[in-house]
């Protein structure tokens, strides 16, 4: 970009792909703009221009400014930025500019640990929906076989992995045994990227020591909330964030639910305790959400919500592989979105037989209080929700 093109930008004013700054300052405003341009459509940052499109010149020496900008492009953001720079000495002072291209890589650029995007004439942080779209645009769609590059092979709990192999009926003691890293790689727990081994999403969620400790996985949990009334505007009685491997999430969420209490009824003088819901129904719903949720939606959690009249279990993403609500109700052959995770839960005994989940929930609820579970999917396929009615007489 030459000086004439820069003058044309100045004359046109600030916009989605142009921003003015009077100087370099502490680089924070510049960092946000560079990050936002790189994450959106690219753009030009021009220094030495005020908000009224007047040339005021940068007060610092030209060479010092160029050095600061060059250094920042290399180390100021989460990855180096390959921007083209230039400068021009106007009678009113030096004008510097950076032509920032759209970033290419596995994930969006970050400045001070935060993602920034360009909106009209300003830079701001993306909403959860925008952030997900941004990750998808960068090709960072997280599936169970995708690597978690912030992790290493030491993040995998070998005892859990070996216990799983034993569940599969494999002998983990008799020699010869494969090397641990070879075994983990062969079974999809680790994958090699650039000569280094990193855990896959499957590996982290099934065998990870701290599954929610990575930026991409921190929301892969179950959020439990009990409300006093029939909607989210009601007073909150109890909350819990359930983390861990997916089988641990199921067990801990069931334990939280059991701790909410039980119905009491009397037949003559004999008291009879009755759970809020039958454990098999709750278990099936939670197992299906952790095994089949859309892990490409990184900003959403599974919601386990208890209201005064019902229990909702909400899973991020639509039904897998174009299944419909009608086919689920009919007990159609399952189509797993996350085959490795589903097989993991099957081997651990959390799933009885593939495809029976809805049938088990329906039968159990009919026998329990004469109701049937409900399943709904929003039009945008952003969530699936299973609803259980609490006891209509004692609830």
Rosetta blueprint (number, residue, H / E / L):
1 X L
2 X L
3 X H
4 X H
5 X H
6 X H
7 X H
8 X H
9 X H
10 X H
11 X H
12 X H
13 X L
14 X L
15 X E
16 X L
17 X L
18 X E
19 X E
20 X E
21 X E
22 X L
23 X L
24 X L
25 X L
26 X L
27 X L
28 X H
29 X H
30 X H
31 X H
32 X H
33 X H
34 X H
35 X H
36 X H
37 X H
38 X H
39 X H
40 X L
41 X L
42 X L
43 X E
44 X E
45 X E
46 X E
47 X E
48 X L
49 X E
50 X L
51 X L
52 X L
53 X L
54 X L
55 X E
56 X L
57 X L
58 X E
59 X L
60 X L
61 X L
62 X H
63 X H
64 X H
65 X H
66 X H
67 X H
68 X H
69 X H
70 X H
71 X H
72 X H
73 X H
74 X H
75 X H
76 X L
77 X L
78 X L
79 X L
80 X L
81 X L
82 X L
83 X L
84 X E
85 X E
86 X E
87 X E
88 X E
89 X E
90 X E
91 X L
92 X L
93 X E
94 X E
95 X E
96 X E
97 X E
98 X E
99 X E
100 X E
101 X L
102 X L
103 X L
104 X L
105 X L
106 X L
107 X L
108 X L
109 X L
110 X E
111 X E
112 X L
113 X L
114 X E
115 X E
116 X L
117 X E
118 X E
119 X E
120 X L
121 X L
122 X E
123 X E
124 X E
125 X L
126 X L
127 X L
128 X H
129 X H
130 X H
131 X H
132 X H
133 X H
134 X H
135 X H
136 X H
137 X H
138 X L
139 X L
140 X L
141 X L
142 X L
143 X L
144 X L
145 X L
146 X L
147 X E
148 X L
149 X L
150 X L
151 X L
152 X L
153 X H
154 X H
155 X H
156 X E
157 X L
158 X H
159 X H
160 X H
161 X H
162 X H
163 X H
164 X H
165 X H
166 X H
167 X H
168 X L
169 X L
170 X L
171 X L
172 X L
173 X L
174 X L
175 X L
176 X L
177 X L
178 X L
179 X L
180 X H
181 X H
182 X H
183 X H
184 X H
185 X H
186 X H
187 X L
188 X L
189 X L
190 X E
191 X E
192 X E
193 X E
194 X L
195 X L
196 X E
197 X E
198 X E
199 X E
200 X E
201 X H
202 X H
203 X H
204 X H
205 X H
206 X H
207 X H
208 X E
209 X L
210 X L
211 X L
212 X L
213 X L
214 X L
215 X L
216 X L
217 X L
218 X L
219 X L
220 X L
221 X L
222 X E
223 X E
224 X E
225 X E
226 X E
227 X E
228 X L
229 X L
230 X L
231 X L
232 X L
233 X L
234 X L
235 X L
236 X E
237 X E
238 X E
239 X E
240 X E
241 X E
242 X E
243 X L
244 X L
245 X L
246 X H
247 X H
248 X H
249 X H
250 X H
251 X H
252 X H
253 X H
254 X H
255 X H
256 X H
257 X H
258 X H
259 X L
260 X L
261 X L
262 X E
263 X E
264 X E
265 X E
266 X E
267 X E
268 X L
269 X L
270 X E
271 X E
272 X E
273 X E
274 X E
275 X E
276 X L
277 X L
278 X L
279 X H
280 X H
281 X H
282 X H
283 X H
284 X H
285 X H
286 X H
287 X H
288 X H
289 X H
290 X H
291 X H
292 X H
293 X L
294 X L
295 X L
296 X L
297 X L
298 X L
299 X L
300 X L
301 X L
302 X E
303 X E
304 X E
305 X E
306 X E
307 X L
308 X L
309 X L
310 X E
311 X E
312 X E
313 X E
314 X E
315 X E
316 X E
317 X L
318 X L
319 X L
320 X H
321 X H
322 X H
323 X L
324 X L
325 X H
326 X H
327 X H
328 X H
329 X H
330 X L
331 X L
332 X L
333 X L
334 X L
335 X L
336 X L
337 X L
338 X L
339 X H
340 X H
341 X H
342 X H
343 X H
344 X H
345 X H
346 X H
347 X H
348 X L
349 X L
350 X L
351 X L
352 X L
353 X L
354 X L
355 X L
356 X L
357 X H
358 X H
359 X H
360 X H
361 X H
362 X H
363 X H
364 X H
365 X H
366 X H
367 X H
368 X H
369 X H
370 X L
371 X L
372 X L
373 X L
374 X E
375 X E
376 X E
377 X E
378 X L
379 X L
380 X L
381 X L
382 X L
383 X E
384 X E
385 X E
386 X E
387 X E
388 X E
389 X E
390 X L
391 X L
392 X L
393 X L
394 X L
395 X L
